[in-house]
Amino acid sequence: MTGIGIISPLGNSAAEVLGNATAGRSAICRIDEPWCKRLVSPLAACVKFSGDEHFDAPKLRMLDRVSQFAIVAARQALDDARFDFENANRQRVGVFLGTGMGGSQTTDDAYHTLYAEQSDRVKPFTILMGMTNAPAAWIGIEYELTGPNLTYSTACSSSAVSIGEAWMRLRNGDLDVAIAGGAEAPLSFGALKAWEALHTLAREDPFDASKSCKPFSKSRSGMVLGEGATIVVLEDWERAIRRGATIHGELIGYGVVTDASHITRPTVTGQAAAMRAGLQAAGCVPASIDTINAHGTGTQANDAVETAAIKQVFGADAYRIPISATKAIHGHLLGASGALEFALSLLAMQHDILLPTMHLEIAAEDCDLDYVPNCARHNVKFNTVMSNSFAFGGTNAVLVARSAQSAAVRCAEGN
């Protein structure tokens, strides 16, 4: 990975996001909209972002918030990668983007116009703004990229899948460069009410709303929705070295397994199979994993199942491996979560930091691993990280990466 771009509740740059994640600063808060009184728990993790600071008015009228996030994050990532478009074969540059809900706000606005206002005059760009592939399409248009432009929608694992599928194309020699990640803007009233109906959202903490998401905690009550986008630039190692790029880390494994048992209920077997597939693709044994970024949603079902699945895969090593669950502070970005958490894993590895799992006062009895509770650990060198993304619908995706320093040594040794 030679470029990282992030628009998120924790900040709108990689450095800002890492700083806030390390400090454990929660971006979760009560949202203040006229319709919030109709929500049971009006909580979300919102991005501080204004589209008119990034786009001129004619273009902005064609962009849902989800596309705005994606384009700006892609700009950041390509700037970070110092990508040279003048000398690039744009037919060999692909865009791979994950999103679970696409243009949620546009869809919600159109329904409000039709059903609440009883008007037949919806915005003329409603379809173009709301379609799920709009964020990826706009990135391709922005940079005149004629390689594959693909959108993955596998619920909460969408962006992890997009990164993994991009990596496979690169590994097969189909592309020179891939722009991959995810974007989500699900904080419309309709979407929040629909999620509320599933009874998976957290209750508001009675003392501090920012502490309402509590992965692996005995008092956890659910997840909190967030919004944002994370984009990474992937390219071949030798190509990156030749052009003197800064390398954030090397993606070495991707496992994707379908847990075909229930539309919402995870299983230990499915999650463990995805982790094993990621290890196999990376050519790693379980003992070689130094840390895990957990899916860690804060729901009763997922956290217990994920803990059991980690134990099944890693055995006694499960108690040795530090596990971070950053959704406690940035919320669940649905289709963009996997990319954000993967990027955080890379940044933390670069800076020798184990990120904390916040709001974990008393762990649940069936969640008895080392979740790095409440405080980051500094000056901890680690070379290999696993990032888990599991999803409604059963698509479980796991990414495995190693540090740039470790990768350089292996390349020098011919491995």
C-alpha positions in Angstrom: 0.0 0.0 0.0 1.5 3.3 -1.1 -1.4 5.6 -0.4 -4.1 6.1 2.3 -7.0 8.5 2.3 -9.5 8.8 5.1 -12.7 10.8 5.7 -14.1 9.6 9.0 -15.7 10.5 12.3 -12.2 10.4 13.8 -10.9 13.0 11.4 -10.2 13.8 7.7 -6.6 12.7 7.4 -4.6 9.6 8.2 -2.5 11.5 10.8 -5.6 12.9 12.6 -7.4 9.6 12.6 -4.5 7.7 14.0 -4.0 10.4 16.7 -7.6 10.2 17.8 -7.7 6.4 17.7 -4.5 6.2 19.7 -5.9 8.6 22.3 -9.2 6.8 22.4 -11.3 9.9 21.6 -14.8 8.8 20.8 -16.6 10.5 17.9 -19.9 8.9 18.9 -22.5 11.5 20.1 -26.1 12.4 20.2 -27.2 13.7 16.8 -29.3 16.8 16.7 -31.8 16.8 13.9 -35.5 17.7 14.0 -36.4 14.0 13.5 -34.2 12.7 16.3 -37.0 12.7 18.8 -38.5 9.8 16.8 -35.4 7.6 17.5 -35.0 5.4 20.5 -31.3 6.2 20.8 -30.3 9.2 18.6 -26.7 8.2 18.4 -24.2 8.2 15.5 -20.6 8.9 14.6 -20.7 11.8 12.2 -18.0 13.2 9.8 -17.2 16.9 10.0 -17.4 17.6 6.3 -18.9 20.1 4.0 -19.1 19.2 0.3 -19.0 22.8 -0.9 -15.4 23.0 0.4 -14.4 20.3 -2.1 -16.7 20.7 -5.2 -18.1 23.4 -7.3 -21.9 23.9 -7.2 -22.8 22.2 -10.5 -20.9 19.0 -9.6 -22.0 19.0 -6.0 -25.6 18.8 -7.2 -24.8 15.4 -8.7 -23.1 13.9 -5.7 -24.7 12.1 -2.8 -22.7 12.5 0.5 -21.3 8.9 0.0 -19.7 9.9 -3.3 -18.3 13.1 -1.9 -16.6 11.1 0.8 -15.2 8.6 -1.7 -13.8 11.2 -4.1 -12.1 13.2 -1.4 -10.6 10.1 0.2 -9.4 8.9 -3.2 -7.7 12.3 -3.8 -5.9 12.0 -0.4 -4.8 8.5 -1.1 -3.4 9.3 -4.6 -1.7 12.4 -3.3 -0.2 10.3 -0.5 1.0 7.8 -3.1 2.5 10.6 -5.2 0.9 8.9 -8.1 2.1 9.9 -11.6 -0.8 9.9 -13.9 1.2 11.4 -16.8 3.2 8.2 -17.2 0.5 5.7 -16.1 -1.4 3.3 -18.4 -4.9 4.3 -17.2 -6.3 1.1 -18.7 -4.3 -0.8 -16.1 -5.5 1.2 -13.1 -8.7 -0.2 -11.5 -11.2 1.1 -9.0 -12.6 -1.3 -6.5 -15.1 0.2 -4.0 -17.3 -1.3 -1.3 -20.6 0.2 0.0 -23.5 -1.4 1.8 -26.2 1.2 1.3 -25.0 3.6 -1.5 -26.7 6.9 -1.7 -28.9 6.5 1.4 -29.6 10.2 1.8 -30.7 10.7 -1.8 -33.0 7.7 -1.6 -34.5 9.0 1.7 -35.0 12.5 0.2 -36.8 11.1 -2.8 -39.1 9.0 -0.7 -39.9 12.0 1.5 -40.7 14.0 -1.6 -43.0 11.3 -2.9 -44.7 10.1 0.2 -44.6 12.8 2.8 -44.9 15.9 0.6 -47.1 14.1 -2.0 -45.1 15.6 -4.8 -44.1 14.0 -8.1 -41.1 16.2 -8.6 -38.1 14.3 -7.4 -34.6 15.6 -8.2 -33.5 14.9 -11.8 -30.2 13.3 -10.6 -31.8 11.0 -8.0 -30.9 7.8 -9.8 -27.4 8.9 -10.6 -26.8 10.1 -7.0 -28.4 7.1 -5.3 -27.1 4.2 -7.4 -24.6 2.0 -5.4 -21.8 2.2 -8.0 -21.8 6.0 -8.1 -18.9 6.5 -5.7 -16.6 4.2 -7.7 -17.8 5.6 -11.0 -17.0 9.2 -10.0 -13.5 8.2 -8.9 -12.9 6.7 -12.4 -14.3 9.8 -14.1 -12.3 12.1 -11.9 -9.0 10.5 -13.1 -10.1 9.2 -16.5 -9.4 5.6 -15.5 -10.4 3.0 -18.0 -9.5 -0.1 -16.2 -12.1 -2.2 -14.3 -14.4 -0.1 -12.1 -16.2 -2.5 -9.7 -18.5 -2.0 -6.8 -18.9 -4.7 -4.1 -21.9 -4.7 -1.8 -21.6 -7.4 0.8 -22.9 -5.4 3.8 -20.4 -4.9 6.5 -17.5 -6.6 4.7 -17.9 -4.7 1.5 -14.7 -2.6 1.7 -12.6 -5.5 2.9 -13.8 -7.5 0.0 -13.0 -4.7 -2.4 -9.4 -4.4 -1.1 -9.0 -8.2 -1.2 -10.4 -8.5 -4.8 -8.2 -5.7 -5.9 -5.2 -7.4 -4.4 -6.0 -10.6 -6.3 -6.2 -8.7 -9.6 -2.8 -7.1 -8.9 -1.3 -10.4 -7.9 -2.5 -12.1 -11.1 -0.8 -9.3 -13.2 -4.1 -7.9 -14.5 -3.4 -4.4 -13.3 -0.5 -2.1 -12.4 -2.4 -0.1 -9.7 -5.6 -0.5 -7.8 -7.6 2.2 -6.0 -9.6 0.3 -3.4 -11.7 0.8 -0.3 -15.2 1.8 0.8 -17.6 4.6 1.4 -20.8 4.9 3.4 -23.2 7.7 4.4 -26.1 5.9 6.1 -27.2 8.5 8.6 -30.5 9.4 7.0 -33.7 9.2 9.1 -35.1 6.3 7.1 -31.9 4.3 7.4 -31.5 4.9 11.1 -35.2 3.8 11.7 -34.7 0.7 9.6 -31.5 -0.3 11.6 -33.4 0.5 14.8 -36.1 -2.0 13.8 -33.5 -4.8 13.8 -32.7 -4.2 17.5 -29.0 -4.2 16.9 -28.3 -0.6 17.8 -26.8 0.4 21.1 -28.7 2.0 23.9 -27.3 5.4 25.0 -24.9 5.2 27.9 -26.7 7.0 30.8 -23.6 8.9 31.8 -21.8 9.6 28.6 -23.3 9.1 25.1 -19.8 8.9 23.6 -19.3 5.6 25.5 -22.4 3.9 24.1 -20.5 1.4 21.9 -18.7 -1.2 24.1 -17.2 -4.1 22.2 -16.5 -7.2 24.2 -17.9 -5.6 27.4 -20.3 -7.2 29.8 -22.6 -4.2 29.4 -22.5 -4.0 25.6 -25.9 -3.3 24.0 -25.2 -3.0 20.3 -23.5 -1.0 17.6 -23.6 2.7 16.7 -23.7 3.7 13.0 -21.0 5.9 11.5 -20.2 7.4 8.1 -17.1 8.1 6.0 -14.7 6.6 3.4 -11.3 5.1 3.3 -9.3 4.5 0.2 -5.9 2.8 -0.3 -3.7 2.6 -3.3 -2.2 -0.8 -4.0 0.6 -1.5 -6.4 3.2 -4.1 -7.1 6.1 -4.0 -4.6 8.8 -3.7 -7.3 6.9 -0.9 -9.1 6.6 1.0 -5.8 10.3 0.7 -5.0 11.3 1.8 -8.5 9.4 5.0 -8.2 10.5 5.7 -4.7 7.1 5.5 -3.1 6.5 5.4 0.6 5.2 2.0 1.5 2.7 1.8 4.4 2.6 -2.0 4.5 2.2 -5.1 2.3 -1.1 -6.9 1.9 -0.2 -10.6 1.9 -3.4 -12.5 2.4 -7.1 -12.3 1.8 -9.7 -14.8 2.8 -13.4 -14.7 2.0 -15.8 -17.4 3.1 -19.6 -17.4 3.1 -21.3 -18.3 6.3 -24.5 -19.7 4.7 -26.5 -20.5 7.8 -28.5 -17.3 8.6 -29.0 -13.8 7.1 -27.9 -12.0 10.3 -26.6 -14.6 12.8 -22.9 -15.2 12.7 -21.3 -18.6 13.4 -18.0 -19.6 14.9 -17.4 -22.0 12.0 -17.8 -19.3 9.4 -15.7 -16.7 11.0 -12.9 -19.2 11.8 -13.0 -20.4 8.2 -12.4 -16.9 7.0 -9.5 -16.3 9.3 -7.9 -19.7 8.2 -8.4 -18.7 4.5 -6.7 -15.4 5.1 -3.8 -17.2 6.8 -3.5 -19.7 4.0 -3.5 -17.1 1.3 -0.8 -15.2 3.2 1.3 -18.4 3.7 1.2 -17.7 7.5 0.8 -20.0 10.4 -1.4 -18.7 13.3 1.6 -18.1 15.5 2.9 -15.5 13.1 0.0 -13.1 13.6 1.1 -10.4 16.1 -2.2 -8.5 16.5 -5.8 -8.6 15.3 -8.2 -5.7 14.5 -11.5 -7.3 15.4 -14.8 -6.8 13.7 -15.9 -6.0 17.3 -19.3 -4.5 16.7 -20.5 -4.3 20.3 -23.5 -6.6 19.7 -24.2 -9.6 22.0 -24.0 -12.1 19.2 -20.9 -11.0 17.2 -18.5 -10.3 20.0 -18.9 -13.7 21.7 -18.8 -15.5 18.3 -15.7 -13.7 17.2 -13.9 -14.4 20.4 -14.7 -18.1 20.1 -13.7 -18.1 16.5 -10.3 -16.5 17.3 -9.8 -19.2 20.0 -10.6 -21.9 17.5 -8.1 -20.7 14.9 -5.3 -19.6 17.2 -5.6 -22.1 20.1 -3.5 -21.1 23.1 -2.0 -18.2 21.1 -5.4 -16.5 21.2 -4.6 -15.4 24.7 -1.2 -13.9 23.6 -2.5 -11.8 20.7 -3.6 -8.3 21.4 -6.9 -7.5 19.8 -8.2 -4.0 19.0 -11.9 -3.1 18.3 -11.9 0.5 17.1 -15.7 0.7 16.3 -16.0 1.7 20.0 -14.9 5.2 19.0 -15.6 5.6 15.2 -18.8 3.6 15.1 -19.8 1.0 12.5 -19.3 2.5 9.0 -21.0 -0.6 7.5 -19.6 -1.1 4.0 -16.7 1.3 4.7 -15.7 -0.2 8.1 -13.3 -2.9 6.8 -11.2 -0.3 4.9 -11.0 2.1 7.8 -10.0 -0.6 10.2 -7.4 -2.0 7.8 -5.9 1.4 7.3 -5.8 2.0 11.0 -4.1 -1.4 11.4 -1.4 -0.3 8.8 -0.9 3.1 10.5 -0.7 1.6 13.9 1.9 -1.0 12.7 4.0 1.8 11.2 4.0 3.7 14.4 4.5 0.7 16.8 1.1 1.3 18.5 -1.5 -1.2 19.7 -4.8 0.7 19.4 -7.2 0.5 22.4 -10.6 -1.0 22.7 -12.4 1.8 24.5 -15.2 1.6 27.1 -14.2 -1.9 28.2 -14.6 -1.7 32.0 -15.7 -5.3 32.7 -15.3 -7.9 29.9 -18.1 -10.4 29.3 -17.4 -13.8 30.6 -17.3 -15.3 27.1 -15.0 -12.5 26.0 -11.8 -13.3 27.9 -9.0 -12.3 25.5 -6.6 -9.4 25.5 -8.6 -6.6 23.9 -6.1 -3.8 24.8 -8.6 -2.2 27.1 -9.0 1.6 27.3 -5.4 2.6 26.7 -3.1 2.3 23.7 0.2 0.5 24.1 3.2 2.4 22.6 6.6 1.2 21.4 5.3 -2.3 20.6 6.9 -3.5 17.4 4.9 -5.9 15.4 5.2 -7.2 11.8 1.9 -8.9 10.9 -1.7 -7.9 11.5 -5.0 -9.5 10.7 -8.1 -7.4 10.1 -11.5 -9.1 10.4 -14.7 -8.0 8.6 -17.9 -10.0 9.0 -21.3 -9.3 7.5 -25.1 -9.7 7.4 -25.6 -12.1 4.6 -22.7 -14.2 5.7 -19.8 -12.8 3.6 -16.8 -13.0 6.0 -13.6 -11.3 4.8 -10.2 -11.3 6.4 -7.1 -9.2 5.3 -3.6 -10.0 6.5 -0.7 -7.5 6.1 2.9 -7.2 7.2 5.0 -4.2 7.9 7.0 -2.6 5.1 10.2 -3.3 7.0 9.4 -7.0 7.3 8.4 -7.1 3.7 11.6 -5.5 2.5 13.7 -8.0 4.4 11.7 -10.9 2.9 12.0 -9.5 -0.6 15.8 -9.1 -0.1 15.9 -12.7 0.9 13.9 -13.7 -2.1 10.8 -14.8 -0.3 
